[in-house]
Amino acid sequence: MKKILALALAVVMVFGMMAVSAAAEDKTTINLWSFTDELQGMMNKYLELNPELAEKFEINSVVINNDGSAYVNALDSALMNGEPDIYGAEADYVFKYSQGVASEFAATYEELGIDVEAGIAAAEIAPYTIDIGTRPADGKVVALAYQSTGGAFIYRRSIAKDVFGTDDPAVIGEKIGAGSGNWDAFFAAAEELKAKGYKMVSGTGDVWNVIKTAAPTGWVVDDALNIDPMREEYLDLAKKLKDNDYMNDATQWQEAWFADMKAESKVFGFYGPAWLINYTLGPNCGEGESSSNGDWAVCAPNIGFYWGGTYLLAGKGAAADPVKAEFVKGFIEWVTLDTSDTGLQYMWANGLMNENGTKDTVASNVVLAKSNGEVEFLDGQNMFEYFIPANEYAKATNMTQYDSIINDAWGAAVGQYAAGEVDRDTAIQNFKMDLSGKLDIEIDF
C-alpha cells in the first residue's frame, strides 16, 4: 500500500512539475533593455499593481552600463536582430534612436495603440521631451520620458544672505538675470560674490550645462558642422570665469566638484535639474559640521535649459505582435502618460518609488501640480514651483544625434583656450581637426 501511495505521489509530483513547466512555457517573454536597473524597478512595480499580467508574461531584463558606449553598442546589435521589446535611452544619445540612424527600429506609440496626441495634451507633457521623442521622418512620437529635466539655479542660502542680504529665490533669480537670456547679471553677481571671497560656480562645466542645450541652432545643419554663436560665446564665458577667479576650476564628476557641495565650500551655486539635487548634491553635501543639507534653494535660471533624462522606446517586433503590443502599450502608458495617483509619474514625483522618499520632477505638469515638492535639502522649499516653468523654458529642437561626440571635442578645445594654452582661433581650429574623420559631416576649415 505504501508503495502504491509513493508511486501515486511521484506521479502527481511529475505532472505538477510538468504543469508548472508548461505554465512557464505559456508565458510571453518581454525583453526589457536599459543602461541602469531603474526600468526593471518600474517593471516590478507595474507587475505588482497588475498581478494578472505577471501570470502571463515573463520579463527578460538586460542591464548594461554604458561606460565606453557598451550599452549603445550592445543595443545596436540587439535592435538589428529584433530583440528588444522595450528599451531605454539616455538624453545624451537618445536622438540616435528617436531621430537618427537607429530610429527605423522604433515603433511609433500610435502603432502600439496609444492615443498619444490626446495623452500628451491631457498630461501636459513637457514640450521639449516631445520634441526629443518625435521622429522627423514621419512626425510620429517614438519615445517619451517619465522625468523632466528642465534646469534651474541651485544656490547656497547662507552665502546669498551674506552677500545679497536675502536668500529669497525671487530676489536671487533677479540677481542672476532670471529669464534674461544673457550672462550680464550673472557676471555682475559673480563680482559681488568675489568681493566677499566666494565663487559663483565650481567650474566652467556648470555654465556649459546651460549653453549646450540652449543654443538656438544645432551642431549640424544641412549635414555640415555649425558653431552657433551662443556655443561660440562659451569660449569667452569660460575664459572670463577663469581669468576673473569666479570659479574653482573644478571638473564635473570629479572629487573637487563634489567637494564644492559641502558646507565649507565657497561656491555659491550649480545649474541643474531636480535630479542633481536628489542624486548628486544631496549625497555629496557632507556630514556633521561639513553638511550643507538644508542650506540650499532653487531659483529661475537666466537661460532655459535641460540636462539628462531617460526615454522609453518600443521595438517594431513588439508592435507587430498583438500579445506583446498590448503589454508594451500598457507599461509605456503607465510610465509616460498616466496622471493618476497609481501612475509611475505620481509615485516618482512624490518619493513613493524608493525607500528614501526621494522626490523628482516628472514629464507631466498635471502630476507635478498635484504633487508635494517640498524637500528638506532645500529647507522645505517646494522645488516644483521653479521646475515646472523650467520645463517650459527648455527646448530640444536644436539637438542632433552627434551631440555627445561634438560636445566632448568642444569642451576640450574651450578648456585649452580658457587655460591660456592656445588663442581663440587655434582653439576653434583644433576643435574642427578633432572632429575631422570622426563624423560623416562637412567641416569648413
C-alpha positions in Angstrom: 0.0 0.0 0.0 2.9 2.3 0.9 4.5 1.6 -2.4 1.3 2.4 -4.3 0.9 5.7 -2.4 4.5 6.6 -3.0 4.1 5.9 -6.7 0.9 7.9 -6.8 2.6 10.8 -5.1 5.5 10.6 -7.5 3.1 10.7 -10.5 1.4 13.8 -9.0 4.7 15.5 -8.5 5.8 14.8 -12.0 2.6 16.0 -13.5 2.7 19.0 -11.2 6.2 19.9 -12.4 5.1 19.4 -16.0 2.2 21.7 -15.3 4.5 24.4 -13.8 6.9 24.0 -16.8 4.0 24.2 -19.2 2.7 27.3 -17.5 6.2 28.9 -17.7 6.3 28.0 -21.4 2.9 29.5 -21.9 4.2 32.9 -20.7 5.1 35.5 -23.3 8.6 36.9 -22.8 9.1 40.7 -22.9 12.7 41.8 -23.5 13.5 44.9 -21.5 16.7 46.7 -22.2 18.3 49.5 -20.2 21.6 51.1 -19.0 20.5 51.0 -15.3 18.2 48.9 -13.2 15.7 51.8 -13.0 13.4 50.4 -15.6 13.4 47.0 -14.1 12.3 48.6 -10.8 9.4 50.2 -12.6 8.5 47.0 -14.3 8.5 45.2 -10.9 6.1 47.9 -9.5 3.9 47.6 -12.7 3.5 43.8 -12.3 2.9 44.3 -8.5 0.0 46.6 -9.4 -1.2 44.2 -12.2 -0.6 40.7 -10.8 -2.7 39.1 -13.6 0.0 40.2 -16.1 2.7 38.6 -14.0 0.9 35.3 -14.7 1.0 35.8 -18.4 4.3 37.5 -19.1 8.0 36.8 -18.3 10.4 39.8 -18.2 13.8 39.2 -19.6 15.7 42.3 -18.2 19.0 43.2 -19.8 21.0 45.9 -18.0 24.3 47.1 -19.4 26.2 50.1 -18.1 27.1 52.5 -20.9 30.7 53.0 -19.9 32.7 53.1 -23.1 29.4 53.0 -25.0 28.9 49.4 -24.0 25.1 49.7 -23.8 24.8 51.6 -27.0 26.9 49.1 -28.9 25.0 46.1 -27.5 21.6 47.7 -28.1 22.5 48.4 -31.7 23.3 44.8 -32.3 20.1 43.7 -30.5 17.9 46.0 -32.5 19.4 44.6 -35.7 18.2 41.2 -34.5 14.8 42.5 -33.4 15.4 41.5 -29.8 14.3 44.5 -27.5 10.6 44.9 -27.0 11.1 47.9 -24.6 14.3 49.9 -24.4 15.5 53.0 -22.6 17.8 55.6 -24.0 19.5 58.5 -22.1 19.3 62.1 -23.3 22.9 62.2 -24.5 22.3 59.5 -27.1 18.5 59.2 -27.5 18.5 61.2 -30.7 20.2 58.4 -32.5 17.2 56.1 -31.6 14.4 58.7 -31.8 15.5 60.8 -34.8 18.8 59.4 -36.2 20.1 56.3 -37.9 18.6 53.9 -35.4 15.1 55.4 -35.4 13.9 53.0 -38.0 13.9 50.2 -35.3 11.4 52.1 -33.1 7.7 51.5 -33.2 5.6 54.6 -33.0 3.4 55.0 -29.9 0.5 55.1 -32.3 1.4 51.6 -33.7 1.2 50.3 -30.1 -2.4 51.5 -29.9 -1.7 54.6 -27.8 -3.7 57.7 -28.5 -0.5 59.7 -27.9 -1.8 63.1 -29.0 -4.7 63.0 -26.5 -2.4 61.5 -23.8 0.2 64.3 -24.2 -2.4 67.0 -24.1 -4.2 65.5 -21.0 -1.0 65.0 -19.1 0.5 68.4 -20.2 3.8 66.7 -21.1 6.9 69.0 -21.1 7.2 70.2 -24.7 10.9 69.7 -25.1 10.6 66.0 -24.2 8.0 65.6 -27.1 10.5 67.3 -29.5 13.2 64.8 -28.4 10.9 61.8 -28.9 9.4 62.8 -32.3 10.9 61.2 -35.4 11.3 63.8 -38.1 10.8 61.4 -41.0 7.1 60.9 -40.2 6.4 63.3 -37.4 5.5 60.4 -35.1 6.3 60.1 -31.4 8.5 57.1 -30.8 9.9 58.0 -27.4 8.7 59.8 -24.3 10.4 60.4 -20.9 9.0 60.0 -17.4 11.4 62.5 -15.9 11.5 66.1 -16.8 15.0 67.6 -16.5 14.4 71.3 -17.1 17.1 73.2 -15.2 17.2 75.9 -12.5 19.9 77.6 -10.5 20.6 75.8 -7.2 22.3 78.0 -4.6 23.5 78.3 -1.0 21.2 80.2 1.2 23.9 81.2 3.7 26.1 82.7 1.0 23.1 84.5 -0.5 22.3 86.1 2.9 25.9 87.1 3.4 26.4 88.7 0.0 22.9 89.9 -1.1 21.2 90.2 2.3 18.5 87.7 1.5 18.0 84.1 0.3 14.6 84.8 -1.3 14.5 82.8 -4.6 12.7 85.6 -6.4 15.4 88.1 -5.4 18.3 85.8 -6.2 16.7 85.0 -9.5 16.8 88.7 -10.4 20.4 88.9 -9.2 21.5 86.3 -11.8 19.2 87.6 -14.5 16.4 85.1 -14.4 14.8 84.9 -17.9 17.1 87.5 -19.4 18.6 85.1 -22.0 22.1 86.5 -21.3 25.0 86.4 -18.8 25.3 90.1 -17.8 23.6 89.9 -14.4 25.2 86.6 -13.8 28.7 88.1 -14.0 27.7 91.2 -12.1 26.6 88.9 -9.3 29.8 86.9 -9.6 31.8 90.1 -9.0 29.8 90.8 -5.8 30.4 87.3 -4.6 34.1 87.5 -5.4 34.4 90.7 -3.3 33.3 88.7 -0.3 35.5 85.7 -1.0 33.1 83.4 -2.8 33.0 81.7 -6.2 30.0 81.9 -8.5 30.2 78.3 -9.7 32.5 75.3 -9.3 33.8 75.1 -12.8 33.2 76.1 -16.4 31.2 72.9 -17.0 28.5 74.3 -14.8 27.9 77.1 -17.4 28.2 74.7 -20.3 25.3 72.7 -18.9 23.1 75.6 -19.8 24.6 76.6 -23.1 24.8 73.1 -24.7 21.0 72.7 -24.8 20.0 76.3 -25.0 21.8 77.3 -28.3 19.2 78.3 -30.9 20.7 76.0 -33.7 22.3 72.6 -33.6 25.8 71.4 -34.1 24.9 70.0 -37.5 22.8 72.0 -40.1 22.3 70.7 -43.6 24.9 67.9 -42.9 27.6 70.5 -42.1 29.2 71.5 -38.8 27.6 74.6 -37.4 29.0 76.6 -34.4 26.1 78.5 -33.0 27.0 82.0 -31.7 25.8 81.0 -28.2 28.1 78.0 -28.2 31.0 80.0 -29.6 30.4 82.6 -26.8 31.2 79.8 -24.3 34.8 80.3 -25.2 34.7 83.9 -23.8 32.5 82.9 -20.8 34.9 80.2 -19.8 37.9 82.5 -20.1 36.1 85.2 -18.1 35.3 82.7 -15.3 38.9 81.6 -15.1 40.7 84.9 -15.6 38.5 86.7 -13.0 38.7 83.8 -10.5 34.9 83.4 -10.4 35.1 79.6 -10.1 37.2 76.9 -8.6 38.2 75.3 -12.0 36.7 72.0 -10.9 35.8 69.3 -13.4 32.3 67.8 -13.2 32.0 64.3 -11.7 35.5 64.6 -10.1 36.4 65.0 -6.4 36.9 68.8 -6.4 33.4 69.3 -7.9 31.8 67.1 -5.2 33.8 68.9 -2.5 32.3 72.2 -3.6 28.9 70.9 -2.4 29.9 70.7 1.2 29.3 73.4 3.9 32.9 74.7 4.0 32.9 75.4 0.2 32.8 79.0 -1.0 30.9 78.1 -4.2 27.6 79.8 -4.5 25.7 77.5 -6.8 25.2 74.9 -9.5 23.0 74.8 -12.6 20.9 71.7 -12.8 17.6 69.8 -12.8 15.9 68.2 -9.8 17.9 65.0 -10.2 21.1 67.0 -9.5 19.7 67.8 -6.1 18.5 64.3 -5.3 21.3 62.2 -6.6 24.4 64.4 -6.6 24.2 67.5 -4.3 22.4 65.5 -1.6 24.7 62.5 -1.3 27.8 64.8 -1.6 26.7 67.7 0.8 28.9 66.4 3.6 28.1 65.1 7.2 28.1 66.7 10.6 29.6 70.2 10.6 30.5 69.8 7.0 26.9 69.2 5.9 25.2 71.8 3.7 21.9 70.0 3.9 19.1 72.5 4.3 21.3 75.4 3.2 20.1 75.3 -0.5 17.4 76.9 -2.5 16.2 76.9 -6.2 15.6 80.0 -8.4 14.8 80.5 -12.1 17.9 80.5 -14.4 19.0 83.3 -16.6 18.7 81.0 -19.6 16.3 78.0 -20.0 18.0 74.6 -20.4 17.6 70.9 -19.7 20.1 68.2 -18.6 19.6 64.5 -19.0 16.5 62.2 -18.9 15.6 58.7 -19.8 13.3 57.9 -22.8 11.2 54.8 -23.4 11.0 53.2 -26.8 9.4 50.1 -28.2 10.7 47.7 -30.8 8.8 47.2 -34.1 8.6 43.5 -33.4 6.7 44.2 -30.2 4.2 46.4 -32.0 3.7 43.7 -34.7 2.8 41.0 -32.1 -0.7 41.6 -30.7 0.0 39.9 -27.4 3.3 41.8 -26.8 1.9 45.1 -28.1 -0.9 45.1 -25.5 1.5 44.6 -22.7 4.1 47.1 -24.0 1.3 49.7 -24.6 0.1 49.3 -21.0 3.5 49.6 -19.5 4.6 52.6 -21.6 1.4 54.4 -21.0 1.7 53.8 -17.2 5.2 55.2 -17.2 4.9 58.2 -19.6 1.3 59.3 -19.7 -0.6 58.1 -16.7 -1.5 61.0 -14.4 -3.4 59.0 -11.7 -2.2 58.5 -8.2 -1.1 55.0 -9.1 0.8 56.0 -12.2 4.5 55.9 -12.3 5.0 59.6 -12.5 2.9 60.4 -9.4 4.8 57.9 -7.4 8.1 59.2 -8.8 7.3 62.8 -8.1 6.2 62.1 -4.5 9.0 59.8 -3.5 6.9 56.6 -3.4 9.2 54.6 -5.7 12.2 54.4 -3.3 12.9 53.7 0.3 14.4 57.2 0.9 11.3 59.0 -0.3 13.4 60.8 -2.9 11.2 63.2 -5.0 11.9 64.1 -8.6 10.4 66.1 -11.3 8.3 64.3 -14.0 7.3 65.0 -17.5 3.6 65.6 -16.7 2.9 69.1 -15.4 -0.5 67.8 -14.3 1.2 65.4 -12.0 3.7 68.0 -10.7 0.9 70.4 -10.0 -0.8 68.0 -7.6 2.4 66.7 -6.1 4.3 67.8 -3.0 7.7 69.1 -4.0 8.8 70.2 -0.5 12.3 68.8 0.4 14.4 69.1 3.5 17.6 69.7 1.5 16.1 73.0 0.3 14.9 73.9 3.8 11.4 72.9 2.9 11.1 74.8 -0.4 8.7 73.4 -2.9 11.1 72.8 -5.8 8.3 72.2 -8.2 7.4 75.9 -8.1 10.5 76.6 -10.2 11.0 73.3 -12.0 7.5 73.3 -13.6 8.2 76.6 -15.6 11.8 75.3 -16.2 10.2 72.5 -18.3 8.6 75.2 -20.4 11.8 77.2 -20.9 13.8 74.2 -22.1 13.8 73.2 -25.8 15.3 70.4 -27.8 14.8 71.4 -31.5 18.5 72.3 -31.6 19.9 68.8 -30.7 21.3 66.2 -33.0 22.5 62.5 -32.8 26.1 63.7 -33.0 26.0 65.9 -29.9 27.8 63.7 -27.4 30.9 63.4 -29.6 30.9 67.1 -30.6 30.3 68.3 -27.1 33.3 66.4 -25.8 35.5 67.8 -28.5 34.3 71.4 -27.9 34.8 71.0 -24.2 38.4 70.1 -24.7 39.0 73.0 -27.1 37.4 75.5 -24.8 39.5 74.2 -21.9 42.7 74.8 -23.8 41.6 78.4 -24.6 40.4 79.2 -21.0 43.7 77.9 -19.6 45.7 80.2 -22.0 47.3 77.3 -23.8 46.1 78.4 -27.2 44.5 81.5 -28.7 40.8 81.7 -29.7 41.2 80.9 -33.4 43.5 78.0 -32.7 41.0 76.5 -30.2 38.3 76.5 -32.9 40.7 75.1 -35.4 41.8 72.3 -33.0 38.1 71.5 -32.4 37.4 71.1 -36.1 40.6 69.0 -36.5 39.5 66.8 -33.6 36.2 66.1 -35.4 37.7 65.5 -38.8 37.2 61.9 -39.8 35.0 61.0 -36.8 31.7 62.1 -38.3 30.1 61.9 -41.7 29.5 65.7 -41.9 31.1 68.6 -43.8 33.6 70.7 -41.8 34.7 74.0 -43.1 38.3 74.7 -42.3 
